[in-house]
Amino acid sequence: MSFINFQRKSFFLAALLGALFVFPAGLTHAKDLIFDTPSQSALVRVIEGRLLGPFLDQPIANLRAYANYGQGLEAVPFQVDEKNAESEYVLDEIGSDPADEKPGILDENDELVVRLVDAGLKSHQGLWPAGSKLARELELSDPSTGRRGYFYLFSFDSPPPLSPLRPTRYDRERDELESDFLKVGFIKEHPFIFNWVSSSSFDKGKKENIVDRLKVRTKARALGELVTINLDEEEIRSSLKGVRVGPVRVIRVIGARAKIGPMPEIPFDINYLFSGRLVQVPVEFRLPASISEFLSELDIEIGIDFRDIRGSTFSTLAINKGTLVDGKLSPTEKSVLLGDEEWIMVNGRGMNLFGVIDLDRTLTLRKEVHFLDDPQSSRPPESVAGQLPEIGFRLLNWKSLEGGRAYSFHATVADLAGFPAGGGRGFYKAIHHPPQVSLGQGAPPKALLVHDASAPAQTIGAVEAALRATAKGGLEGLSIDRFPLNRSARTADLEAIASRRADVVVFLADANQSEAREIVARRGSQVVYASADAGSDPLRLPPDRVIAMIRQCVPERSKVLFVTGSSTGAALWPSYQEAAQQAGVNLVHFQMPKGASPAQALLPVAQDASAIFIPPGPYWTEKDYQRLREAVQALAKAPRPVPVFAAGKAAVEKGAVLGLDAAAAVSPEMIATQAAATLLGQKAPTSKGSEETGTTTLYLNTDTLRQSRLQLPIQVLKIAKRIGAGEQ
C-alpha cells in the first residue's frame, strides 16, 4: 500500500518492485497481452450468426471487425462463412453445390470467424469509428484462465477498408494451404490425402517436408475368418468439391466414397478447415446398412507417417513423460495407452504437435493408439520406406453401428507456438472449452482509481478533478470510480479490480506488476501506474541511501550478504558495491543457485554475516514472497539469528525486518494526462520539470524485529513506519 502525500501539487507515490510503471499505450499486438499462451494463440473462435442478433440480415460486405491494442481501434482480419439450409458451406467455386438462400446476407447459421490472438483491450464508445449504423462489443471470456479479450463489430453503409492482414493463404494451382507457421499440401489425384507438411518451428525454421503422407488403412474380415479385405487410402475415391478462402481460415470441401468388400459404398463428406497453426477436419458419413450384415470384423487406422523426426518425444495422457522417437520399438511403445483424454502429442526439434479425434455421441467406436517407430518397415503406398514415426488412432467396434444413419467425427491437428501449460491436457482443455462469447452495447469511457484508503479525500479528489478537466474530445460521458485499499493490492483485490471492467485502471497504490498484468491487463483493461516518467526505472533505489540504512544498523566493516537470483538483481551489484566501499560496509555478493530454496541456500553462508540485503527486482510474485518468508523464518530461528533487510515496503510486510522504498513526485495533472492519453489510445507523455522530485520511506516489521532480537538504533526506530501486530 502506498502512502500518498499531497504537497505543493505533488504526490509521493511509494512503489514496490515495479509498481511505478506505465504500460506503454501502444501495444503492438494483442497476442502480447490477452490470448498469448501457446494453447490460445493457435485457436480461432467460430461464432454462429444466431448469436449476433442485431447484425442478422445485414450485408456481409458491410461488416467490419476492430480491436484496440492501446492506440485506438484498428481493423482486424475476420470472415463470415455462409452456410445453406443443409449446413453446407457456400464455396467460392460453386460447381453443382447449392448456393445460400440469402447470398451475401448474414443468416443464423452463418459463421463469424476470428483469431483469439487478435482480441484486444476494452474500448469505450468514444473510440468507435464514425459512420457506423450498428455497433456492438464482442467479449470473449476464457473460463480456464480468466482472460478477457474484445472485438468490436460494426455495420456501415459505406464501409472503410478491410484489414490488409491475411494470416492464411491458399495456392489453387498447387492445392496448398499456407500460413506464416505451417504449409500443408495434397495429392492431386487423392485430394483428401496430404503428403506435405512443413512447420516454421521444425529444426529452427528449415520448413522442409516432415511427413510422408496421411494414411487411412482399413482391415476387414468377412465370412468369419475366411476372407480378409485390406483397403488403403488411395482406394478411397475422392474429389475436391470446392474451396472457400478467407483471411482467417481456408475451407476445402471434399467428397469421398469407400467400398469395403461386399458392403454398399459409404459416402463421406470431408472438410479441411485451416487456420494458421490449426487444421480441423470434420468428417460426416452415412452407413447405408449395418456393417455386421456384411462383415465379421472391421478396424480402421488413421495416422500420419513422418519422414524422420527422431529425437522428438511422443506422449499421451497415460505416458505423459513420453517415449523417445529413436527408430526402435520398445515394449512400452508396442502397446501405448491413451488415458482418460484421448489425445496424442509430439514434442521436440522445435515442434509441439497435437492430435485428437473426437467422436460424436452416436459413434460408439473404441479408440486405441497407433504408433510405429521403425526405419526399416514398409507400408505402401508411401514415398519413403519406414515410419519415424507413424502415429495416429485405431478405430474399433464398427459392428456396433446401425445402418441407415449418419455419423460424424472431428479430427484436430495443431502446430503450437510452444509447449502448452499443462501439456497435451492443457491444449485438450483449451479446444474443448473455448472462450465464452457475449455481445454487448458497449459503454462510455470508464476509469478506475485504485488508491490507499488512508489517503486524504482531497488528494484523490484532486486526481479525479484533474482527469475530468483533461477529458475532452472522445471522452464524453467519462465515469470515474474509486477502489480503496487498506494494504498492497493482493490477488483477491486484483480480481475485484478486474471485475469492474474499466477501460483504464490507475494504480495510486502498491501492486505487483506481473500479477497486475496477468489479472487486470489480460482481462482487457489498460493499466497505468502513476509515474513521474514512464520511461524511467523505478526499481533503482539510491544505493547510497540503502547502504546508509544498513550502516546505521550494523557495526563498521560488518559482512552483509547482497543476495540476487540467477538472472535478477545482479546488474545492480556494481553500484551497491561502490556505495558500500565508501560507507565502510563489507558487502558480499551471493548469487542464489538456480532452483535452490532460499532458506536452505542462505543458512550455511549467513552465520558469519551481520545481515542480509535483498535488492529490488521487477518480477516478484506471491510464490517468491512465500520463499522469502520461509527464508526469514529459518534465519530468525538459527542459533545465531540473522536479520534480513530488503527493498520495498511489501517485502517488509512479508517478513523482512527493515526496508527502504522509493517514491516519485507526480502532480495530479500529470496522472490525469497519462490516464486520459491511455483512454484516447495516445502515447502517454512523461513529466520533465521541477515537480519530478523523489523521496524514500523506511519501513519496519516489528514482529520480525522481536524474533530476530536485533537492536536497532533509536534514530532508525523514530523515522521508520511500523508494520505488524506490534506496530503500536
N, C-alpha and C positions, 0 to 999 in steps of 0.2 A: 504494500500500500504506500502511495506517495503522500508526503506532507506538502501541500501547496500553500505558499505564502504569497499574498498579493501585495506587492511593494513596488512603488514607482511604475505602475502599469506592467509589472513583470511577474512571471510565475517561476518559482523554483520547483521544477518537476523532478522528483527523485526517480532514478531509473535503476532497474536491476537486470544485469546481464542481457542487455539488448532491448530493454523497454523503450529507450529513447531512439526511436527509429520510425521513419515514414516509409511505408510501402510505396514503391515507385508508382506514379499514376499511370504510366504507360507500360502495361504488361504486354509482352509481345504476342503471347498466345495463351488461350485458356488451358491448354494441356499442362502448362506450368503452374496452374493454380487450382483447378477444380478436379476434373476426372483425369488424373495424370498417372494412375497406377498402371502397371503392365496389363492387368485384367481389364480395367475400364477403357484404356486407350485403344484397345483393339475392337471395341464394340460400337455398333450403331443402335439407335433406338427407333423402332418402327411404331408409328402411331396411327391407328386406324382413323379414317375420316369421321367416323361417328363420334369420336372424342373431340372433334374440332367444330362443334355445333355451329358457331357463328359464321364459319367460313364455308359451310356447305352451300353448294350451288354457286360458289364464286368461280370465275375463270381461273384455272390453274396458272395460266401465263401471267396473271396479275398479282400472284402471291410472291412475297419476299420474306426471307428469314434473316434476322440480325442477331448479333451478340455484342456484349460490352466487355472489352478486355482492359478497361481502365482509361480509354481515350474516347469514350462515347461509343455509340452503336456503329457497327460496320457489318456489311453484308457477309454472310457465311454460306458455304455450299449446303444445299438441301435438294431434295427432289420429291416429287409426288408420282408414285407408280399407280397407274389406273388399273382397275380390275373390273371385269364384266360381272354379270349376274351369277355366273357359274364360278366366280372367284378365280378366273384365269387372268394372268397378266396380259394387258394390252401391249403388244410389241411394236418396236419401231418398224419392223418388216412384218406386215400383217399376214401375207400369204392367204391361206384358207381359214385362218382363225377368226372368230367373230370379233368385231370391234366393240368398244364400250357403248352402252345405251345412251350415255350423255358424254360424248368425247370432249375432252378439254375442260370439263366441269368437275369440281370436287364432289365425289359421292361418299356415302357412308362406308363403302367397302374399299375405297382407295386408301393408299398408304403414304403418309408423310415419313420421310426417312432423313435422320440427321445423325452425325457422328457425335459420340459423347465428348470427344476431345474439343469439339467446337463450342461446347456450352460455356457461357461466360458469367459475369457478375450480374447482380441485380441492377436494373436500370429503371429510373423513375420516368414519369411521363414527360418531363421537361426535355429529355434527350431523344424522344421519339421523332422520327422523320416527319417533315411537313408533307402534306398532300395525301396521307393515307386516309382511306374512308372507313377502314376497320382495323383495329389493333388489339392484340392480346399478348399477355405474358405467359410463356410456357415454362413451367417449373419442372425440373427433373430432380427427384429426391431419391438418393440411394439408401435403401433400408439397412444395408450391411455396414456402410462406412459413415452414414450420416451426412455425406456431402450433398450439396445442392448446387445445381447449375441452371442457367437461364438462357432461353431463346426468346426472341420477340418476333411475332408473326404479324404481317401487315398485308392488306389488300389495297391496291391502288387502281385508279382509272388509267393513269399514265405512270406505269411502274418505272422506278430507277433501274440502273444496270444490275445484273446479277453478279455474284461473286465470281471473280476470274479464276478462282481455285478449282481444279479438277483432280481430287485425290485419287480417282480411279479412271483408268483408260481401257479402251478395247480396240484391238487391231483386227478389223473384219477380215482382211486378206489372210492373215496368219491364224486367225481364230485364237488370239491370245489375250488373256486378262492380265492387266499390269497396274501396279502402283509403285510408289517410291520404295516399298518394302518387299514386294512379292510379285512374281510373274508365274502364271500358270498357262501352259499350252496343251492343246488337244490333238488327237489323231484325226485327220480329216475324214477318213472312211468310217471312223467309230467315234463320233463327237462327244460321247459321254466318258471316254477314256482319256484321262490326262497322262501325258508322257514327258512333261517338262514342268519342274517346279524349281525356281531359284529364289533364294532368300538373301536380302542385303545383310542379314545377321551372320550368315554362314561364313566361317573362316575369314572374318574381318572384311566381309563385303566382296567375296570373289564372284558372286552372282552366277556361279556355274550350275548346271542342272544336277540336282541331287537325287532324282528319282529315275527309276526305270519306267514304271507305269503304275496306274491303278489296276488292281487285279480283282476280278469277281469270279470265283471258281465254285461251280455247283457240282455236287456229287449226289446222285440219286440211285436208288435201287428199286427194281420192280420184280414182280413175281417172286416175292420173298427175297432170297439172296441170289437168285439165278441170273438176273440181268443188272449190270452196273452201267450207269449213264453219267459221263463226265461232260461238263459244259464249261467253256472258258468265256471270258468277256467279249472276245471277238465274234463269238457265235450268237451274241445278243444283237439283234438288228436295231439300229438307232439312226435317227436323223435330227438335225438341228432345225427346229421349227421357227425359231426367230430369236431376236435379241432386243433387250431394252437397255439403252446406255444412258446413265446419268452420272453426275459428278460424284455422288456418294457411293453408289453401287451399280454394278452391271448385272443384268439378269440374262442367263442363257437358258432357253426352254427347249427341252429335248423330248422327243417321243421315242419309245423303245418297245420291243416285243421279244419275249423269250419263249422258246419252245423246248420243254423239258420232257423228253421221251414221249409217252403216249398221251400226255396231258394236252388239253387245248392251249393255244397260245395265250400267254399272260401279257397284257398291255401295261406299260409303265409310263408315267409322266415324271420326268426328272428336271428339276430346276437347279441351276448353279447360281447362287447369289454371292457375288464377290464384292467385298468392301475393304480394300486396303490390306489389312492383316488377317482377314477373316473370310473363309469360304464356307457357306452354308448350303447344304444340299437336301432340300425336302423332296421325298420320293413318294409317289402315290401309285398303287397298283390295284387291279381288280382280279380276284380269283374267279374264273368262270365256273369252276367246280371245286369240290373238296379234293385236296391233294391225296387223301387216303383212298379215294376211289381209284387212283391210277398208280400211286407209288407206295412202296413199302417204307421208304425212308428218304429224307431229303435234308442235306446240310448245305449251307452256303457260306463261303468265306469272302469277306470284303476287306482288302488290305492294300497298303502302299508298299511297293518294292523299292527300297532305296538302293542307290548305286554303291555308295561306300561312305558311311558316316561312323566308321569305327572310332572309338574314343568317346562317344556320347553315352548317355545313360538312359535306359528305358525303365519307366516306372508305372505302377498303378497304385490305387489306394492300398491294396494288400501288400505291395512291396514298395513302400514309399521311399525307402533308401535307394531303390533302383538296382538294376543289374547292368553290367558293362557290356556295350556292344563291341565285341572283340573277334568276331568270326568263329567263336566256339560256343556250342550249345551246351550249357551247363545243366545239371539235373534240375535246378530251380527253373531255368528257362524252358524246360520241356513241358512244364505244367504251371504256367503263370496264372495266378488268381486275380480277380478283379476287385473284390471287396464290395461294400455296400453301394458305392458310387462307381458306375461302370464306365470310367474314362481311362485313357492311356496318355502317356506323355514321354517326349524325348527331349533331353537337355544336354547341352554340351556343344563344343565347337562354335560357340556364339549363339546357338539356336535354343529356343524354348517352344517346341511344337506340342500342341494339344489336340486330342481327338476324342470324340464321343459320338455314339449313335443313340438317339432317343426314339423309343418305340411308342406308337400311340396305344392307348389303353386297351384297345380291342386286339392288338397284335401280340398274342400270347406266345412269343418266342423266348428262348433262353439264349443268353449271350455268354460266350467264352472268349478268352484272349487268343488271338492268332499271332504267334511270334516265331520267326525263323532267323537264325544268326549263323549263316553258313556260306562261305565264299565259293564252295565247290558245287553245290546243288544246282540243278537245272529245273526250272518250272516254266517252260514255254507256254504261250508266246511271250517273249521278252527280248529286249535288245542286248542286255548284258547278263551273262550267267551269274548265278549266285544271288544271295539275299543278305544284304549287310545294312540293316536287317530288313525283313519283311514283317510289317506289323499291321494289325487290324483286329477284326472281330469275326468269330464264327457265330452264325445264327442258326439255332437248332429248334426242334419241336414244331416244324412246319405242318406236321399232320394234324395238329390241334386246330388249324384254321378251317372255318366253314367256307363253302363255296358260295358264289353269287354275292359277295360282299367286297367293298373297297377297304383297303388298309393303307397305312402310311407310316413312314419313319423319317427321321430328320438327322442327317449327319452334319457334324461341325468339325472343321479343322482350322486351327488358329496358329499363326506365327507371331508369338508375343514379343513385345519390346524388351522384356526382361523376365526373370523368374518371378512369378506372381506371389503375393503374400498368401501363405497357406498352400503353396504349390498347386498341383492339379486340383485339389479340393477347393482352393480359393477361386480358381477360374471357373470350375464347375458351378460353384455357387453364384458367381457373377452372371453367367449366361442364363441360369435358371431363375434368378431373382433380379430382373433388370430394374433400373430406376423407375419409381412411380411417377406418373405424369398428371399434372393438374394445369388447367387453363384458367387464367385469372384476368381481371380487368386492368391490372396494374394500378399504380398509385402515384401521387405527387411525391417529391423528394422527402426523404426522412433521414435525420441524423440522430445518433445516439451518443450522448456524452457519458462516458464511464469515469467516475470521479470518486475521490475519497469522501466517505460520509462525514469525516471530521472537517472537511474544507469549509471555510466560511461561505455562506449563501451568496454574498456579494461577489465572491471570487468566481464561482460557477456561473452566476448571473451575468458577469462581465463577458465571459466567453460566449454565452448564449446570445447576448445582445450584439456582440461584435459579429457573430455568424449571421444573425438576421440582417444586420446592416450591410454585410458583404454580399449576401444572397440577392442577386439581381436577375438579369435575363436568364431564363432557363430553369430558375429555381423558385418559380411562383408556387405558393402553397406549401412552402417548406415547413415541416413539423420537426420539432426538436424535443427528444425525450431524454430523461436522465436515468442513470443507473448507478446508485451509490454503492460503495464497497467499504466494508469495515476492515479489510485486510488486502493483501496482494491477491489478484484475481486467481482463483483456483479453477480446476476443471469444471466443477458444477456451475461456477459463476460464468465461465466462458460459454458453457452450454446454454445457460439462460440468456446471455447476451446475444448469441447466435439466433435464438428462437424469436427475437424481436424483428428479424428480417429488415434491418435498417439498410439503407443504401451505403451509408458510411458510419463506422464506429470510431469515435475519437477517444483514445485512451489518455486520461489525465490521472491514471493510477497505474501501479505496477502490474505487469502481466508478462508471463514467459512468452517470448517472441515466437518460438517454434510451435508452442502449444496453441497460441492465439491464431497463428496462421492456419494450423490444421483444423481448428474447431470453428473459428469465426470466418476467416477469409475463404476457406474452402467450402463454406456454406453460402457463398455469394455476396457477402458484404465486403466492401472495401474498408481497409483498416488504416487509421492514421494514429501514430504515436506522436504526441505533441513534442516538437523538437525545434531547437534553435536552427539547426542546419541538417536538412535531410541527407546531405552527403557526408556528414561528419561521422567519426567513430565514437559512439557514446561510451564504449567499454573502456576507454583509456583513462582510467583514474590517474591523477597526477602521481607518478611513482614517489616523488619526494614526500608527498603528504602521507602516502601509505607507509613508507619507511619511518616517517616521524611518529606515526601512531604506534608502530611496532616498537620503536626505540624507547618510547615512554614506558613500555610495559615489560621490557626485558633488560637485563644488565648489558653494559657495553661489551662488544665483541661476542655476544651470545650467538650460538648457532641457531639459525632459523631456516627451516626447510621451505623452499619455494616449489610447490607441487604443481605439476602440469600433467595433462593427459598425453597420449601418444601423438596427438595432432593439434590440440588446442592449448593456448596459453603460452607455448614455447616462444612465440615471436616477441612476447613482452619481456623475456628474460634479460636481454642486454640493458634495457633502460632501468629495470629494477636493480640489476647488479651494480650499475654505476651509482645509483642513488644510495644503495646500501654501503658501498665503499666509502662514500663521502660522510655518511652518518655514523660509521663505526659499527655496522651490523654485519655479522658473518652470515650472509645469505647464501645458501647452498641449493643448487637446482637439483630436484629429484623428479625424474620423469616416471610416471606410473607404467609398469609393464602392461602391455596390451592384454585386455581381458581379465586383469587381476582385480581382486576385491580390494578396495582402498584400505579397509580395516586390516586385512592380512598383510598387505604390502607396506603399510606405514608403521605398524607396531615394531618390527625389528629395527627400523632405521631411525625411529623417533626418540628412542630412550636417551640419547646423548644430545638432543636438541631442546632448546628452551621453548620453542613454539613452532607451529606450522602455519604457513600462509598459503591460502588458495586464491590465485589471481582470477580476474574476471574472464569469463568465457561465454561466447554467444549462444551456445547450444545446450544449455542446462535444461533438463527435463525432470519430471517428478521422479523418475527412476534414478536419475543422477543424485537428486536430493536425498532419496532414500539411502543410497550408498554413502552419501556424506554423513547422514545421521548415524548410520551404523559405525562409521569410522570415528566420529566424535565420541560416541558412547564407549567404544573399545579403548580409545586413548584416555578417556576420563577414568576408566576402571583399571588402567595399567598400574603396576607397582609405583611407577613414577608418572603421575598424570601430566599430560602434555596438552596445553591449550591450542585451539585452532582459531586463527584469525582468517577473515575472508573479505572478499569484495562483494558489496551489496547487502541491503537490508534483509532480503529474503533468505540469503544464506545464514544470517544470524537467526532468523525465525526458525530455520531448520536445524539449528544446533550449534553453530559456530559461536565462540564466546564474544568476539568483537568484530565489527565490520565497518568499513568505510564505504559510503555511497556517493556517487557524483550527481550533481544536479545542474541543469541548464536553465537559464533565464529566458523565458519566451513571453512576449506580450500576448494578451488575448486577441489582439488584431491579427497577429501572425498565425495563431492557432486557427482562427476563423478563416483566414485566407487559404491556409493549407486544406482545410476541410471543404471549403467552397470550390476550390480548384479540383479537388478529387471528385466532388459531386458533378462537376461540369465536364469531367474527362480531360482536364488540362493538367499540365505539369505543375506540381506544387512548387511555389517559389521558396527560396531559402532566405533566412534572416542574416543580414550582414550589417552590423552597426553597433551603436552604443548599448543597445538593450541585450546584446548577446554576451552575457556575463555568466559566471558559474559559481557554484558553491559545493561544499561537501558536508555530509552529515555522518556523525559517529553513532553506531547502534550497539547496544549491549544486551546480551541474553543473560538475564540474572539467574535463571535456573541452571544453565550450563556453568556459569561462573561459580556457583556453590559446589557443583560436582567436581570441577577441576581444581578447586581450592586455590585458584590463582589470586594473588594480591595485586590489585591494580592501583596505580597512583590516584590520589584524590582528585587531581585535575581532570583525569580521564572520566572518573565516575560522575563528576559535576556536569560535564558537557555532553555525555552520551545519552541518547534517547533509549529508555529501557524497554525491553521486550521480555515477556514471560510472566508466569503467575506471581512471581515475587517482585514485579516491577515497582511496587509502591515502597 
